């Protein structure tokens, strides 16, 4: 791989790092809200939606990390 393509991939990694930071921030905030949900709402549809959102964000964060690792491997 030439240096021009390596630089492009470094840019992609940088963007993925930023995206990962944003997703993890949202995940932390949503998890905090979920953890602090009053007991009387813990069986509600809202609570279930928040749990689903946390699961999706965790999966998205994992995929971003995987993509970053794959790109780093390719550019090595």
C-alpha positions as CSV (number, residue, x, y, z in Angstrom):
1,X,0.0,0.0,0.0
2,X,1.3,3.4,-0.9
3,X,1.6,6.4,1.5
4,X,-1.3,8.2,-0.1
5,X,-3.7,5.4,0.7
6,X,-2.2,4.9,4.2
7,X,-3.0,8.6,4.9
8,X,-6.6,8.1,3.7
9,X,-6.9,5.2,6.0
10,X,-5.4,7.2,8.9
11,X,-8.2,9.8,8.2
12,X,-10.8,7.0,8.3
13,X,-9.4,5.8,11.6
14,X,-9.6,9.3,13.0
15,X,-13.2,9.6,12.0
16,X,-14.0,6.2,13.4
17,X,-12.4,7.2,16.7
18,X,-14.6,10.3,16.8
19,X,-17.7,8.4,15.9
20,X,-16.8,5.8,18.6
21,X,-16.4,8.5,21.2
22,X,-19.8,10.0,20.3
23,X,-21.5,6.6,20.4
24,X,-19.9,5.7,23.7
25,X,-20.9,9.0,25.2
26,X,-24.5,8.5,24.2
27,X,-24.3,4.9,25.5
28,X,-23.0,6.0,28.9
29,X,-25.7,8.7,29.2
30,X,-28.5,6.3,28.2
31,X,-27.1,3.6,30.6
32,X,-27.1,6.1,33.4
33,X,-30.7,7.1,32.7
34,X,-31.6,3.4,32.6
35,X,-29.8,2.7,35.9
36,X,-31.5,5.6,37.6
37,X,-35.0,4.8,36.3
38,X,-37.5,4.7,39.2
39,X,-38.6,1.2,40.2
40,X,-42.2,1.9,39.2
41,X,-41.1,2.5,35.6
42,X,-38.8,-0.4,35.3
43,X,-41.4,-2.7,33.7
44,X,-42.7,0.0,31.3
45,X,-42.4,0.3,27.6
46,X,-40.2,3.3,28.0
47,X,-37.7,1.2,30.0
48,X,-37.8,-1.6,27.5
49,X,-37.1,0.9,24.7
50,X,-34.2,2.3,26.6
51,X,-32.8,-1.2,27.2
52,X,-33.1,-1.8,23.4
53,X,-31.3,1.4,22.7
54,X,-28.4,0.5,25.1
55,X,-28.1,-2.9,23.4
56,X,-28.0,-1.2,19.9
57,X,-25.4,1.3,21.0
58,X,-23.2,-1.4,22.5
59,X,-23.4,-3.3,19.3
60,X,-22.6,-0.2,17.2
61,X,-19.7,0.7,19.5
62,X,-18.3,-2.8,19.0
63,X,-18.7,-2.6,15.2
64,X,-16.9,0.7,15.1
65,X,-14.0,-0.8,17.1
66,X,-13.9,-3.8,14.8
67,X,-13.9,-1.5,11.7
68,X,-11.1,0.6,13.2
69,X,-9.0,-2.5,14.0
70,X,-9.5,-3.9,10.5
71,X,-8.5,-0.7,8.8
72,X,-5.4,-0.4,11.1
73,X,-4.4,-4.0,10.1
74,X,-4.9,-3.2,6.4
75,X,-2.7,-0.1,6.6
76,X,0.1,-1.7,8.6
